[in-house]
Amino acid sequence: MRFQIPKHVLIQNRNQNATWTELAKKYAKKAAFMKKGYFAVVLNLAERYCMIPRNNDYLFTPRSFYIVLVTGDTAITLAKVPAAEVFSLSTFRGRWNEIKAIPLLLSQH
């Protein structure tokens, strides 16, 4: 999954939900990661968890995520995303200012 500009991926909801857009604009006002220079990835439930069949139900197991820089045929892992840094927008409704960015330092060679 590619990183995107937060206002494109967080406010302009992929379901064209006007209520979400209005609320997201309100939540975004105090969120530091909505400024220039920050990027975001939004996951849906199927992307965030592995659904493992267990009897007549499913076991939802969180996936591990890594930030990878891809240049041509080269892929460099920059960081593992700590599970505590994957936030649910529904449970953080109105508290986006508590969501933290994962800092990355890129050096030129």
Steps between C-alpha positions, in 0.01 A plus 500: 500500500630842415508800729269785405445860604286482817225738385450286188479167678345604833255775411399416146341172607509225240126436559405862421341536844411869558456452876846344528655780294347767726613328820846417364563864412413590859727228647788593267528858627702401808686203349874566450525238224262695275777753426725507194771233504289226660354197325245237602372155413140409578420133549164332489419215738613232254833676448567550871418145616547147372172312517581143601208253489439331835200266516195708402670833571813695412799592710613856420879522533670839456744517210854636532586806292830636374591826329696411189673735257483362146729643235509316172578137585627582851290482816636625832310447825508830689295407806261253650172667594434433870154353558430789739551743208219350288191700595131433445339816370163392640629468858707818462196696383567861598843419647720506191740731685605192702612309189879502467713501189784254451812709430729384220841636417605447141863551407635551152781275385 
